[in-house]
């Protein structure tokens, strides 16, 4: 449903025009767009009426009308933005401070849009009210025949069974199981399920129209029963009231459904999310459905393992792929299996198309405000795990962002967006999208989203030249390339120029990294977003400077930013990565001073570039993120006054052996004045650690903002006692110390310090003993120690014996002194704390892993040591799971 997205986009476009300090609307231009703007809120409320309708109703006519509304809005928005850029001189080096905008020629288009919207609103309301009953959805997908055994999820089955059979449960219990469609359920409306249940309990035909409220009371009086309602889409008041009136009995109701949001309405509920199958379970299920009682032939085992892994743990996809494999006349041919494993034939595409019939209702019945963010996530390639902040920035640039918690809703309540959590949150309840480290879609959902997006002209994913035919490319709002070389083909450039360049809003290059420059100049006019970090440019592409509507720009280039970058006065996000992190001799590469005139900037990420404060009075009041830039101490002193709203700051400073550390500490005095700062990354480039150095200043010179939540320090070489200042910060949750950020053999934290800290990393340090004082590190959940070769003693933090209810505390060691492992594995937690210790090292010549776990006073898992043999370079199967080096 893209009409809702069209409303959001047009509203944001008009807002940007009205709020832009560079525009002056002449004559009645404002009245023209004000009238259109005032029609958008009522339209949005009408579109949201669909959210309150039953999933058992057909939406075909409503969807068709939704498409007509979207087309009308997009047509007007194209006219508005095209007229707007005609008023902005694109050839001049410097834009005038104020640009006069005359929109009077849009009067007829505005009147026409309003008339169409009014007519279609009435039609839309009528269609929503009178939606016909939809056909039930069949689940007959995958291998046919009886199921001989349950494969996978046995741990969850046993846990649920044990819970339901407990003798101390109340007389009425409602237990809900939810998860991604295709994990093991069939969609059915609640009314149909309810009739079937009542027919079984009361001995009446399902077709009977009238069923007395007293049937259940009479039949279940004094009895025990378990009622299973499978794939619930609606909660029936009739069932709730009927079960509520049963006396002298024990009724347990097991609901299954796709959405936790729906099952939240159950009165006495307990919820359980069904997980995906692991790789071993996936392989077992695939082989059982293809080979039956036979084992997988050895010559097919390698390919079968890859195929099972590609299914990403979704049983429905495994069954469908298995069904296709088992019916193929080549199902014992290793070449055929290898082609499937490498996705060189149509097996996976056919499987995705087949299961889309079952998956689609989960998208179809999403609330309006969640559909566009969910569909947008299909632009990212497989195995592309995207930080939520990037998704939010990109949707905001497109004018489609509605609510910061959209991603959490899609992940937590609808089980549609997959995510991994930052280590500090892995053992606790996720409460916000800020808990997510990365988000992605299951490959089957990516297929659904891409199909819907292309059909609705939201975006088109391009891999081959054939994907750019006129019928597919015409009118597309976004282009997503998974093969960057396409822009090097003349036929492709011509097709884009002819069919969609004039209306495209986003250009996304997500193919394999391409180090040779290609031109993207095909006549784009209205681009709001360019994400081209996987495409190298030798110099900054000057054709981008004419795209005055651009709000998000990310590219890879070793050249300098031009001074004319300020022509992009609408830019919110500016990211430019170097092709290689090699510094050239001579003068550093400076960010042009004109960047301080780009008042809309909210995010600047320029690794390797040196930043200078302007000589004139200027500030970036909207800037919330500034990372990757180099700065001198003098620049930093001036910079702190120019970024009053900064929330995330990442600075690199290069010191020589002759620089005074007292000057370095003065930088923190300026940083401490940044009241909005929540994350600080401060790194000394090429640090020179002088072990005999004596600091003449007291630790109190080291100052930080009181609201700081995350702190990353590297290369400063300060004594450990200076950390007492950091330990007093009341809101600090994450602390990362790298490359001798602090030095010395012993760190003994003060009493009651680091009271809120949950994550601590120490990497590359000469530390010998870590000894928290009484009641320090009270909430520490994750301690990571890497490359601390001298470390011998680890004393237990207060969190190990704190009483905050059930807690899981993890200690991670990587290439540390073996004595540190011995010490950590002997720490004794209290009864309510589970302590996990993991170690990986190469001290014995081969990679070694160690895991142990203590639960209170009991040693519950013992010691597990495994020598991981170096993977043969010719074997392309993964032997070990890799983990992110940055666990926060």
Secondary structure, DSSP 8 states (H G I E B T S, - for coil): --HHHHHHHHHHHHHHHHH-TTEEE-TTHHHHHHHHHHHHHHHHHHHGGGGGS-TTB--HHHHHHHHHHHHHHHHHHHHHHHHHHHTS-SSSSS--SSEEE--GGGHHHHHHHHHHHHHHHHHHHHHHHT--B--------S--S---S--S-HHHHHHHHHHHT-TTS-SEEEEEEE-STTSS-----HHHHHHHHHHHHH---TT-S---TTHHHHHSTT-EEEEEE-S-SS--HHHHHHHHT--SSEEEEEEEES-HHHHTT-TTEEEEE-----HHHHHHHHHHHHHTTS---HHHHHHHHHHHHHTTT-HHHHHHHHHHHHHSTTTT-HHHHHHHHTT-SSHHHHHHHHHHHHHHHHHHTS-HHHHHHHHHGGGS-TT--B-HHHHHHHHHHTT----TTHHHIIIIITS-SEEEE-GGGTTS---SGGGEEEEE--HHHHHHHHHHHHHTTS-EEESSGGGG-HHHHTT-SEEEES-GGGGG-HHHHHHHHHHTTTT--EEEE-SS-B-S-----S---S--EEEEEEEEESS--GGGGG-TT--EEEEEESS---GGGGG-TT--EEEEE-SS----SSS--B--GGGGG-TT--EEE-TT-B----SSS---TT--EEEEEE--HHHHHHHTTT-TT-SEEEEEEE--TTS-HHHHHHHHHHHTT-TT--EEEEEEET----TT----S-GGG----TT--EEEEES--EEGGGHHHHHT-TT--EEEEESSSEESSEEE--TT-SSS--EEEEES----EEE--TT-STT--EEEEES-TT--EE---GGGG--SSSEEEEEEEES--HHHHHHHHT----TTEEEEEEEEE-TTSS-EEEEEEEETTEE-S--EEEE-----TT--S--S----S---
